[in-house]
């Protein structure tokens, strides 16, 4: 949330990163658009409703699919850290 809101500390930390992974909830791709608003192209984009087969359910307390998403991101991190 800090990037689209323009929170200075979060934006400054974001632009210092070497690797960018946009974790989008759906095809609207808000995380990707937030990064692109700073001129950042993510090296990887995940759309959890498609890539992880997690369905939108409006239950914001649900952890459904979290373990799969976490494992996917950890695997990506290991690959990117080799670069």
N, C-alpha and C positions, 0 to 999 in steps of 0.2 A: 504493500500500500504506500510505502514511503516514496517510491519513484513517481507514480502518477500525481501524488500530492505535492511533489517538489520539495520534500523535506531535505534541507541542505546537507545535513550530515549523512543521511542515507544515500543521497545522490552522489556525494563526493566519494563515499566508500564504494559505491557501485562502479563508478568510472575507473577506479583503481584496479579492478579485478582483471585477471588474465583470461579466465574462462567464464562463459555465460551459458547457462541452461535456463530456458524459459519453461516453467511448469504451468501450463494453461489448463484450466478446468474444462474448457470446451473449445469448439472451433472458432469462437469469437476471438480467441488468442489475446486476451488482455495483457498477460505477462510479456509476450513478444512485443506487443505494441508499446508497452511502457518502456522496454529497453530500447526499441527503435526510436522513441521520442528523444532519447539521449544520444542518438547516432550509433547505437550499439547493435550489432547483428549477433544474435546468439549462435553459438556453435551447435547447439542442439535444442530442439523444441519437443516437448512432450505434451500431448493432449490427452489428459487422463480419461476422458469419456470415450476415446477411440483407441489409444495405444494400450491402455490398461483395462479396457472393457468395463470401466466403472460407470454405472448409470447415475445420472443426476437424480437426486431424490429429495432435495431440499431439507434433508436432515443434517444440519450442520454439526451435530454431535456424533455422527456416524464415522467409524474408522474403517469402513468397508474399503478394501483395496489398498489401505495404507502400507501394509507390509510389502506388497508387490511393488508399489511405487517407490518405497524406500530402497528396496533391493535393486531396482532398476537404476535409480540415481546413484547409489553407491558403486554399482558396476561402471556407470558412465564416468564417475569421478576417478576411479582407478585407471580407466583408459586415458582420460584427459591428462592425468598427472604424469603419465609416461611421456607426454609430448614435450 
